[in-house]
Amino acid sequence: MSGKRIGSLVAGVAIAAGTAVPANAENSTVSFATTGGTLSVVAPAAATLTGGSTIPGGTVTGALGTVTVTDARGNAAGWTASVYSTTGFTAAQSTAIANSSVTYTPGATTSTTSPGSPTITAGTAGSPGANAGAALTAYTYANATAGGNTVAWNPTIAVVIPSNAIGNSTYSGTISHQVV
């Protein structure tokens, strides 16, 4: 008789499990499309160099401000950030300063976010290229793990002022960043 009770108990569990699903269930197919992310660089709109020596023949230095590359493409393609100057530095009625007298030093990263174990490499200090085709490498990013990333740094700019520059002149020039 105890064998029949076990059989009845098992049958009762099977019936309870079968009745847990709603009698009028309906499936919905859900879909969405992803968009392609972008690769971009943001740099300060302006900076003033005040360190070092501002007299003719001296070298003026200063921080450019934070430059940030954001890669939202979601792949593992990597990127190279470069710097160039199409203008050099000029002042009204004074000697122009060519790119060869300008030194861009990337410095250490100030912040990074990335998946996996990326290789983030600062470029070597040097003169920014004269155009986008001859740009100086600021940073490179490589990673075997796909996903978005950001890398930020605060480069230093040093400019050798020509000894024949006119004193009390205000120089200006453009430093441009690109990322590919």
N, CA, C and O of each residue as an XYZ file, in Angstrom:
720
protein
N       0.797     -1.190      0.000
C       0.000      0.000      0.000
C       0.849      1.267      0.000
O       0.447      2.281     -0.571
N       2.004      1.219      0.627
C       2.841      2.406      0.625
C       3.333      2.726     -0.780
O       3.605      3.892     -1.067
N       3.456      1.747     -1.663
C       3.872      1.991     -3.041
C       2.862      2.812     -3.803
O       3.240      3.623     -4.648
N       1.589      2.623     -3.527
C       0.558      3.389     -4.207
C       0.573      4.848     -3.763
O       0.311      5.742     -4.568
N       0.870      5.090     -2.527
C       0.931      6.472     -2.054
C       2.054      7.239     -2.738
O       1.862      8.394     -3.119
N       3.194      6.637     -2.899
C       4.307      7.312     -3.589
C       3.904      7.620     -5.015
O       4.176      8.712     -5.515
N       3.266      6.682     -5.671
C       2.815      6.917     -7.038
C       1.818      8.050     -7.113
O       1.865      8.827     -8.066
N       0.940      8.180     -6.180
C      -0.047      9.245     -6.158
C       0.613     10.596     -5.921
O       0.198     11.603     -6.493
N       1.629     10.616     -5.088
C       2.341     11.856     -4.789
C       3.072     12.367     -6.030
O       3.028     13.561     -6.328
N       3.732     11.488     -6.740
C       4.455     11.879     -7.954
C       3.485     12.402     -8.993
O       3.771     13.410     -9.639
N       2.386     11.773     -9.171
C       1.395     12.225    -10.140
C       0.854     13.594     -9.753
O       0.600     14.427    -10.624
N       0.678     13.834     -8.478
C       0.189     15.129     -8.011
C       1.171     16.253     -8.289
O       0.736     17.361     -8.601
N       2.500     16.017     -8.188
C       3.525     17.025     -8.475
C       3.523     17.355     -9.951
O       3.656     18.523    -10.317
N       3.377     16.378    -10.794
C       3.376     16.613    -12.228
C       2.183     17.467    -12.641
O       2.314     18.313    -13.526
N       1.078     17.275    -12.048
C      -0.109     18.065    -12.370
C       0.085     19.508    -11.904
O      -0.291     20.433    -12.625
N       0.657     19.724    -10.727
C       0.874     21.080    -10.210
C       1.864     21.830    -11.086
O       1.669     23.019    -11.342
N       2.919     21.173    -11.554
C       3.903     21.837    -12.405
C       3.289     22.210    -13.744
O       3.629     23.257    -14.296
N       2.413     21.406    -14.274
C       1.785     21.686    -15.555
C       0.816     22.850    -15.499
O       0.579     23.476    -16.532
N       0.255     23.167    -14.377
C      -0.728     24.240    -14.281
C      -0.112     25.591    -13.949
O      -0.847     26.572    -13.839
N       1.248     25.691    -13.778
C       1.894     26.957    -13.430
C       1.945     27.923    -14.601
O       2.041     29.127    -14.363
N       1.888     27.478    -15.846
C       1.947     28.338    -17.027
C       0.552     28.894    -17.291
O      -0.417     28.135    -17.280
N       0.420     30.215    -17.531
C      -0.908     30.782    -17.810
C      -1.528     30.135    -19.051
O      -0.829     29.797    -20.006
N      -2.815     29.975    -19.016
C      -3.529     29.334    -20.117
C      -3.566     30.215    -21.361
O      -3.715     29.691    -22.465
N      -3.438     31.524    -21.225
C      -3.545     32.413    -22.368
C      -2.271     33.248    -22.565
O      -2.367     34.455    -22.788
N      -1.084     32.636    -22.487
C       0.197     33.330    -22.667
C       0.366     33.738    -24.123
O      -0.109     33.049    -25.026
N       1.042     34.857    -24.348
C       1.300     35.364    -25.692
C       2.746     35.853    -25.759
O       3.202     36.542    -24.846
N       3.463     35.516    -26.806
C       4.852     35.940    -26.989
C       4.908     37.224    -27.791
O       4.090     37.435    -28.687
N       5.867     38.085    -27.478
C       6.129     39.299    -28.254
C       7.566     39.270    -28.730
O       8.467     38.977    -27.943
N       7.803     39.564    -29.991
C       9.157     39.676    -30.517
C       9.606     41.115    -30.304
O       8.946     42.048    -30.761
N      10.723     41.296    -29.615
C      11.253     42.625    -29.307
C      12.523     42.817    -30.116
O      13.374     41.928    -30.144
N      12.670     43.974    -30.781
C      13.874     44.234    -31.562
C      14.314     45.677    -31.381
O      13.524     46.531    -30.978
N      15.566     45.940    -31.677
C      16.104     47.301    -31.645
C      17.336     47.331    -32.537
O      17.912     46.287    -32.845
N      17.728     48.493    -32.940
C      18.902     48.669    -33.784
C      19.950     49.451    -33.010
O      19.619     50.397    -32.294
N      21.191     49.067    -33.146
C      22.279     49.824    -32.524
C      22.797     50.842    -33.525
O      22.659     50.660    -34.734
N      23.381     51.890    -33.031
C      23.978     52.900    -33.891
C      25.489     52.827    -33.755
O      26.009     52.394    -32.726
N      26.174     53.241    -34.772
C      27.633     53.258    -34.723
C      28.112     54.407    -33.865
O      27.653     55.538    -34.022
N      29.022     54.129    -32.968
C      29.592     55.169    -32.123
C      30.641     55.960    -32.893
O      30.934     55.656    -34.049
N      31.192     56.956    -32.259
C      32.160     57.818    -32.916
C      33.505     57.785    -32.198
O      33.610     57.352    -31.051
N      34.501     58.243    -32.888
C      35.844     58.452    -32.358
C      36.075     59.954    -32.416
O      36.024     60.552    -33.491
N      36.334     60.573    -31.247
C      36.459     62.033    -31.233
C      37.558     62.483    -30.270
O      37.981     61.741    -29.383
N      37.998     63.712    -30.473
C      38.984     64.336    -29.590
C      38.465     65.717    -29.207
O      37.917     66.443    -30.036
N      38.649     66.065    -27.929
C      38.259     67.381    -27.422
C      39.488     68.002    -26.770
O      40.187     67.350    -25.994
N      39.744     69.265    -27.092
C      40.882     70.004    -26.531
C      40.397     71.382    -26.086
O      39.362     71.856    -26.556
N      41.136     72.025    -25.187
C      40.744     73.369    -24.741
C      40.671     74.343    -25.918
O      41.443     74.238    -26.871
N      39.745     75.281    -25.841
C      39.596     76.281    -26.895
C      40.753     77.284    -26.888
O      41.095     77.837    -27.933
N      41.355     77.520    -25.724
C      42.442     78.494    -25.622
C      43.314     78.170    -24.414
O      42.867     77.537    -23.458
N      44.538     78.605    -24.474
C      45.480     78.460    -23.355
C      46.463     79.614    -23.415
O      46.742     80.145    -24.490
N      46.989     80.004    -22.259
C      47.992     81.056    -22.183
C      49.240     80.481    -21.532
O      49.179     79.910    -20.443
N      50.372     80.636    -22.209
C      51.648     80.164    -21.675
C      52.262     81.278    -20.838
O      52.424     82.398    -21.323
N      52.604     80.985    -19.587
C      53.127     82.022    -18.697
C      54.396     81.603    -17.967
O      55.006     82.421    -17.279
N      54.805     80.344    -18.101
C      55.985     79.882    -17.382
C      57.258     80.124    -18.164
O      57.217     80.490    -19.339
N      58.363     79.923    -17.525
C      59.654     80.094    -18.190
C      59.999     81.554    -18.379
O      59.640     82.405    -17.565
N      60.699     81.832    -19.464
C      61.158     83.190    -19.751
C      60.439     83.736    -20.973
O      60.449     83.108    -22.032
N      59.820     84.893    -20.834
C      59.076     85.492    -21.940
C      59.861     86.586    -22.658
O      59.299     87.299    -23.489
N      61.143     86.729    -22.352
C      61.951     87.744    -23.036
C      62.474     87.168    -24.357
O      62.579     85.949    -24.494
N      62.808     88.037    -25.340
C      63.400     87.534    -26.573
C      64.628     86.671    -26.271
O      65.503     87.055    -25.496
N      64.667     85.491    -26.906
C      65.734     84.529    -26.658
C      65.384     83.528    -25.572
O      66.101     82.543    -25.398
N      64.308     83.750    -24.840
C      63.886     82.848    -23.766
C      62.949     81.763    -24.280
O      62.624     81.711    -25.466
N      62.528     80.910    -23.376
C      61.565     79.850    -23.709
C      60.382     79.959    -22.764
O      60.538     79.847    -21.548
N      59.200     80.176    -23.325
C      57.974     80.260    -22.549
C      57.318     78.878    -22.550
O      57.329     78.180    -23.564
N      56.749     78.492    -21.415
C      56.145     77.169    -21.297
C      54.796     77.259    -20.591
O      54.464     78.266    -19.966
N      54.041     76.189    -20.710
C      52.775     76.104    -19.986
C      51.990     74.885    -20.405
O      52.280     74.245    -21.416
N      50.986     74.579    -19.600
C      50.102     73.453    -19.899
C      49.028     73.897    -20.880
O      48.487     74.997    -20.771
N      48.731     73.036    -21.830
C      47.675     73.328    -22.792
C      46.304     73.169    -22.153
O      45.378     73.909    -22.486
N      46.165     72.223    -21.249
C      44.874     71.860    -20.684
C      44.534     70.449    -21.131
O      45.209     69.886    -21.994
N      43.511     69.887    -20.558
C      43.189     68.485    -20.791
C      42.694     68.228    -22.213
O      41.779     68.888    -22.705
N      43.331     67.249    -22.854
C      42.923     66.746    -24.164
C      42.335     65.359    -23.912
O      42.946     64.544    -23.222
N      41.154     65.089    -24.466
C      40.485     63.807    -24.224
C      40.064     63.161    -25.532
O      39.404     63.787    -26.362
N      40.451     61.898    -25.710
C      39.973     61.100    -26.834
C      38.897     60.174    -26.290
O      39.098     59.502    -25.279
N      37.746     60.143    -26.968
C      36.653     59.244    -26.615
C      36.361     58.356    -27.813
O      36.073     58.836    -28.909
N      36.443     57.046    -27.580
C      36.170     56.067    -28.624
C      34.921     55.294    -28.229
O      34.971     54.426    -27.358
N      33.807     55.609    -28.866
C      32.535     54.953    -28.566
C      32.130     54.008    -29.694
O      30.954     53.667    -29.824
N      33.094     53.582    -30.509
C      32.785     52.703    -31.640
C      32.464     51.285    -31.192
O      31.790     50.551    -31.914
N      32.936     50.885    -30.011
C      32.607     49.569    -29.477
C      33.395     48.420    -30.070
O      33.048     47.261    -29.846
N      34.441     48.707    -30.815
C      35.258     47.636    -31.384
C      36.647     47.666    -30.767
O      36.883     48.391    -29.800
N      37.553     46.895    -31.310
C      38.927     46.864    -30.788
C      39.906     47.419    -31.818
O      41.041     46.954    -31.919
N      39.461     48.415    -32.580
C      40.269     48.945    -33.678
C      41.490     49.740    -33.211
O      42.486     49.789    -33.932
N      41.447     50.357    -32.043
C      42.552     51.202    -31.588
C      42.520     52.551    -32.283
O      41.697     52.785    -33.168
N      43.419     53.438    -31.877
C      43.471     54.762    -32.485
C      44.827     55.423    -32.256
O      45.608     54.985    -31.411
N      45.094     56.478    -33.016
C      46.286     57.310    -32.852
C      45.845     58.767    -32.806
O      45.165     59.238    -33.717
N      46.225     59.480    -31.755
C      45.958     60.916    -31.637
C      47.236     61.652    -32.010
O      48.322     61.310    -31.542
N      47.095     62.660    -32.852
C      48.248     63.424    -33.331
C      48.022     64.908    -33.108
O      46.903     65.359    -32.867
N      49.119     65.656    -33.194
C      49.064     67.103    -32.991
C      49.834     67.792    -34.114
O      50.874     67.311    -34.564
N      49.301     68.924    -34.554
C      49.965     69.706    -35.585
C      49.613     71.183    -35.419
O      48.705     71.536    -34.667
N      50.328     72.020    -36.119
C      50.054     73.454    -36.104
C      50.254     73.983    -37.512
O      51.355     73.907    -38.059
N      49.204     74.514    -38.094
C      49.325     75.070    -39.441
C      49.793     76.519    -39.412
O      50.138     77.084    -40.450
N      49.808     77.125    -38.218
C      50.116     78.558    -38.135
C      51.477     78.882    -37.538
O      51.996     79.969    -37.790
N      52.080     77.988    -36.756
C      53.235     78.408    -35.957
C      52.726     79.466    -34.985
O      51.551     79.454    -34.620
N      53.593     80.377    -34.563
C      53.168     81.468    -33.690
C      53.571     82.783    -34.327
O      54.698     82.929    -34.800
N      52.663     83.734    -34.341
C      52.930     85.035    -34.942
C      52.512     86.153    -33.995
O      51.659     85.971    -33.127
N      53.131     87.310    -34.184
C      52.781     88.526    -33.446
C      52.855     89.683    -34.419
O      53.673     89.680    -35.339
N      52.006     90.665    -34.219
C      52.000     91.832    -35.098
C      53.371     92.495    -35.080
O      53.889     92.828    -34.015
N      53.951     92.685    -36.244
C      55.218     93.405    -36.442
C      56.385     92.793    -35.675
O      57.296     93.516    -35.270
N      56.378     91.478    -35.466
C      57.497     90.809    -34.814
C      57.832     89.538    -35.591
O      57.077     89.108    -36.464
N      58.944     88.965    -35.268
C      59.432     87.765    -35.942
C      58.501     86.583    -35.682
O      58.129     86.316    -34.539
N      58.126     85.879    -36.751
C      57.275     84.696    -36.621
C      58.071     83.555    -35.977
O      59.293     83.487    -36.107
N      57.372     82.678    -35.296
C      57.992     81.513    -34.664
C      57.495     80.264    -35.398
O      56.300     79.969    -35.401
N      58.414     79.548    -36.010
C      58.073     78.352    -36.781
C      57.809     77.165    -35.848
O      58.200     77.188    -34.681
N      57.154     76.146    -36.363
C      56.874     74.931    -35.588
C      58.139     74.300    -35.028
O      58.096     73.667    -33.973
N      59.251     74.460    -35.709
C      60.501     73.858    -35.241
C      60.964     74.445    -33.910
O      61.805     73.847    -33.237
N      60.432     75.602    -33.518
C      60.764     76.220    -32.228
C      59.722     75.928    -31.153
O      59.776     76.477    -30.053
N      58.766     75.047    -31.493
C      57.694     74.674    -30.560
C      57.899     73.213    -30.171
O      58.154     72.368    -31.029
N      57.788     72.916    -28.872
C      57.865     71.527    -28.400
C      56.576     71.173    -27.682
O      56.144     71.870    -26.764
N      55.971     70.079    -28.116
C      54.753     69.531    -27.521
C      55.161     68.285    -26.753
O      55.728     67.355    -27.328
N      54.874     68.261    -25.452
C      55.185     67.094    -24.621
C      53.870     66.531    -24.094
O      53.190     67.189    -23.307
N      53.498     65.304    -24.525
C      52.206     64.752    -24.109
C      52.065     64.579    -22.600
O      51.001     64.862    -22.050
N      53.111     64.121    -21.924
C      53.013     63.869    -20.486
C      52.209     62.618    -20.203
O      51.777     61.920    -21.120
N      52.012     62.341    -18.929
C      51.285     61.146    -18.492
C      49.784     61.327    -18.686
O      49.293     62.452    -18.779
N      49.059     60.213    -18.746
C      47.607     60.302    -18.813
C      47.075     60.851    -17.494
O      47.646     60.603    -16.432
N      45.985     61.594    -17.571
C      45.341     62.115    -16.367
C      44.128     61.284    -15.992
O      43.697     61.301    -14.839
N      43.567     60.551    -16.962
C      42.485     59.609    -16.685
C      42.325     58.666    -17.865
O      42.600     59.024    -19.010
N      41.874     57.449    -17.564
C      41.592     56.465    -18.609
C      40.418     55.601    -18.169
O      40.252     55.317    -16.982
N      39.617     55.192    -19.126
C      38.598     54.176    -18.909
C      38.645     53.255    -20.110
O      38.660     53.720    -21.250
N      38.669     51.955    -19.869
C      38.727     51.008    -20.978
C      38.471     49.600    -20.480
O      38.678     49.301    -19.304
N      38.019     48.736    -21.379
C      37.866     47.333    -21.017
C      39.197     46.599    -21.170
O      40.107     47.103    -21.828
N      39.315     45.450    -20.589
C      40.502     44.611    -20.806
C      41.787     45.238    -20.317
O      41.801     45.994    -19.346
N      42.869     44.911    -21.006
C      44.211     45.400    -20.665
C      44.814     46.122    -21.861
O      45.599     45.531    -22.602
N      44.464     47.384    -22.062
C      44.940     48.102    -23.237
C      46.412     48.498    -23.121
O      46.989     48.516    -22.033
N      46.993     48.811    -24.265
C      48.312     49.420    -24.323
C      48.097     50.874    -24.718
O      47.667     51.169    -25.833
N      48.402     51.778    -23.794
C      48.231     53.214    -24.019
C      49.626     53.816    -23.976
O      50.304     53.751    -22.951
N      50.056     54.404    -25.091
C      51.438     54.857    -25.208
C      51.504     56.338    -25.573
O      50.891     56.782    -26.544
N      52.263     57.096    -24.771
C      52.487     58.513    -25.070
C      53.497     58.630    -26.197
O      54.444     57.848    -26.284
N      53.287     59.609    -27.053
C      54.250     59.894    -28.100
C      55.477     60.577    -27.511
O      55.493     60.955    -26.339
N      56.494     60.727    -28.333
C      57.723     61.389    -27.925
C      57.559     62.896    -28.073
O      56.954     63.365    -29.037
N      58.095     63.655    -27.123
C      58.042     65.112    -27.214
C      58.718     65.562    -28.502
O      59.737     65.005    -28.912
N      58.143     66.567    -29.126
C      58.724     67.082    -30.360
C      57.913     68.228    -30.916
O      56.949     68.683    -30.300
N      58.306     68.688    -32.077
C      57.611     69.797    -32.735
C      56.362     69.282    -33.421
O      56.405     68.254    -34.096
N      55.244     69.986    -33.259
C      54.031     69.548    -33.962
C      54.248     69.679    -35.463
O      54.955     70.576    -35.923
N      53.641     68.791    -36.207
C      53.761     68.850    -37.661
C      53.166     70.128    -38.215
O      52.389     70.808    -37.545
N      53.535     70.446    -39.438
C      53.057     71.668    -40.068
C      51.642     71.520    -40.622
O      50.980     72.520    -40.902
N      51.173     70.282    -40.782
C      49.810     70.053    -41.250
C      49.362     68.670    -40.794
O      50.141     67.924    -40.200
N      48.124     68.334    -41.068
C      47.574     67.060    -40.593
C      48.321     65.862    -41.167
O      48.346     64.807    -40.532
N      48.925     65.985    -42.332
C      49.658     64.875    -42.934
C      50.997     64.619    -42.281
O      51.527     63.514    -42.393
N      51.564     65.605    -41.601
C      52.884     65.481    -40.967
C      52.770     65.696    -39.460
O      53.620     66.338    -38.843
N      51.717     65.153    -38.889
C      51.441     65.409    -37.479
C      52.367     64.622    -36.558
O      52.876     63.567    -36.937
N      52.584     65.133    -35.353
C      53.362     64.488    -34.302
C      52.417     63.591    -33.498
O      51.337     64.035    -33.108
N      52.805     62.341    -33.246
C      51.962     61.436    -32.463
C      51.939     61.892    -31.011
O      52.985     62.086    -30.390
N      50.722     62.062    -30.476
C      50.548     62.433    -29.072
C      50.313     61.180    -28.229
O      50.976     60.998    -27.207
N      49.383     60.313    -28.636
C      49.068     59.072    -27.919
C      48.577     58.021    -28.895
O      48.004     58.338    -29.938
N      48.812     56.747    -28.537
C      48.223     55.627    -29.266
C      47.515     54.723    -28.266
O      47.891     54.637    -27.096
N      46.480     54.052    -28.762
C      45.688     53.140    -27.940
C      45.488     51.850    -28.721
O      45.049     51.877    -29.871
N      45.808     50.729    -28.103
C      45.579     49.412    -28.702
C      44.991     48.499    -27.633
O      45.377     48.566    -26.466
N      44.054     47.644    -28.042
C      43.407     46.753    -27.089
C      42.817     45.569    -27.841
O      42.167     45.759    -28.869
N      43.024     44.377    -27.360
C      42.431     43.182    -27.958
C      40.975     43.025    -27.541
O      40.234     42.264    -28.163
N      40.553     43.737    -26.492
C      39.185     43.654    -25.987
C      38.355     44.784    -26.586
O      38.712     45.956    -26.467
N      37.259     44.431    -27.221
C      36.371     45.435    -27.803
C      35.640     46.190    -26.706
O      35.398     45.657    -25.623
N      35.288     47.442    -27.000
C      34.520     48.244    -26.056
C      34.961     49.691    -26.106
O      36.040     50.002    -26.611
N      34.134     50.568    -25.587
C      34.445     51.987    -25.579
C      35.590     52.307    -24.629
O      35.866     51.561    -23.689
N      36.255     53.441    -24.895
C      37.351     53.859    -24.031
C      37.520     55.369    -24.092
O      37.102     56.016    -25.052
N      38.140     55.923    -23.053
C      38.545     57.328    -23.047
C      39.946     57.418    -22.478
O      40.314     56.674    -21.569
N      40.721     58.337    -23.025
C      42.069     58.609    -22.535
C      42.230     60.129    -22.513
O      41.905     60.806    -23.488
N      42.734     60.663    -21.397
C      42.932     62.105    -21.263
C      44.361     62.380    -20.812
O      44.948     61.589    -20.073
N      44.919     63.506    -21.261
C      46.254     63.944    -20.852
C      46.301     65.461    -20.896
O      45.445     66.089    -21.519
N      47.299     66.063    -20.239
C      47.464     67.508    -20.188
C      48.860     67.840    -20.709
O      49.819     67.873    -19.937
N      48.980     68.088    -22.016
C      50.298     68.319    -22.606
C      50.907     69.656    -22.197
O      50.210     70.596    -21.814
N      52.233     69.703    -22.293
C      52.971     70.941    -22.046
C      53.467     71.471    -23.388
O      53.912     70.711    -24.248
N      53.381     72.778    -23.544
C      53.873     73.447    -24.752
C      55.045     74.325    -24.336
O      54.958     75.063    -23.355
N      56.140     74.243    -25.083
C      57.296     75.130    -24.867
C      57.609     75.807    -26.190
O      57.658     75.155    -27.232
N      57.822     77.119    -26.146
C      58.097     77.883    -27.364
C      59.364     78.703    -27.152
O      59.451     79.497    -26.216
N      60.340     78.504    -28.028
C      61.574     79.300    -27.994
C      61.289     80.605    -28.721
O      60.928     80.609    -29.898
N      61.454     81.708    -28.007
C      61.189     83.030    -28.571
C      62.451     83.495    -29.301
O      63.536     83.469    -28.720
N      62.332     83.921    -30.566
C      63.523     84.373    -31.295
C      64.208     85.537    -30.574
O      63.543     86.390    -29.985
N      65.524     85.561    -30.627
C      66.261     86.641    -29.952
C      65.994     87.990    -30.597
O      66.203     89.026    -29.965
N      65.535     87.999    -31.852
C      65.231     89.278    -32.512
C      63.737     89.622    -32.456
O      63.269     90.488    -33.195
N      62.994     88.942    -31.579
C      61.576     89.273    -31.403
C      61.459     90.634    -30.727
O      62.311     91.016    -29.925
N      60.410     91.347    -31.054
C      60.162     92.656    -30.432
C      59.524     92.430    -29.071
O      58.544     91.693    -28.959
N      60.073     93.059    -28.034
C      59.536     92.927    -26.679
C      58.114     93.452    -26.596
O      57.701     94.270    -27.419
N      57.381     92.997    -25.630
C      55.990     93.391    -25.396
C      55.065     93.043    -26.566
O      54.091     93.750    -26.823
N      55.368     91.969    -27.263
C      54.513     91.479    -28.344
C      53.655     90.331    -27.816
O      54.080     89.570    -26.948
N      52.469     90.224    -28.344
C      51.585     89.116    -27.981
C      51.536     88.137    -29.148
O      51.021     88.455    -30.220
N      52.073     86.956    -28.926
C      52.089     85.905    -29.939
C      50.858     85.024    -29.798
O      50.331     84.839    -28.700
N      50.415     84.492    -30.906
C      49.355     83.487    -30.875
C      49.557     82.499    -32.011
O      50.162     82.812    -33.036
N      49.044     81.317    -31.805
C      49.129     80.265    -32.812
C      48.096     79.208    -32.499
O      47.463     79.238    -31.444
N      47.930     78.288    -33.402
C      46.946     77.242    -33.236
C      47.623     75.879    -33.114
O      48.447     75.504    -33.949
N      47.268     75.159    -32.080
C      47.702     73.769    -31.899
C      46.448     72.923    -32.131
O      45.431     73.110    -31.462
N      46.529     72.001    -33.074
C      45.363     71.180    -33.437
C      45.618     69.718    -33.110
O      46.740     69.231    -33.250
N      44.584     69.023    -32.679
C      44.643     67.586    -32.403
C      43.714     66.872    -33.382
O      42.661     67.390    -33.752
N      44.120     65.685    -33.787
C      43.270     64.836    -34.617
C      43.381     63.414    -34.078
O      44.372     63.071    -33.434
N      42.385     62.596    -34.334
C      42.435     61.190    -33.922
C      41.883     60.347    -35.065
O      40.835     60.645    -35.637
N      42.625     59.284    -35.379
C      42.210     58.351    -36.429
C      42.438     56.932    -35.961
O      42.154     55.986    -36.697
